[in-house]
Amino acid sequence: MINAVSSIDSAGLAAEMRKASAVDQTAPAVDPTQASASFADFMTNMGTSFVDNLKAAETTSMNGVLGKASVREVVESVMTADQTLQTAMAFRDKIVSAYLEVVKMPI
């Protein structure tokens, strides 16, 4: 059975992304719009945003099944989740492509 998206902990995701980066762990969270924002902070914020969008869509869908949300609200949240997923997959594809190009470079 597929696990629910709501079981994903956005705080845990952010912590794991910080561990994987070489950024100082004691650095405070930074707004990605600032000039001094690091790439790791941007990725953390983006990952958290993706998880939050998927959780919101799942919650709205369940509310629609229970009759607590209108069809329009359900469709909007599902379309937002779909757009989020498409963005994440495109980003993943670009990262894999860049990695493969770096691997092909002669030393």
Protein Blocks (a to p, Z undefined) as FASTA:
>chain_A
ZZdfklpcfklmmmmmmmmpccdfkbccddfkbmkbcfklmmmmmmmmmmmmmmmmmmmm
mmmmnopacfklmmmmmmmmmmmmmmmmmmmmmmmmmmmmmmmpcZZ
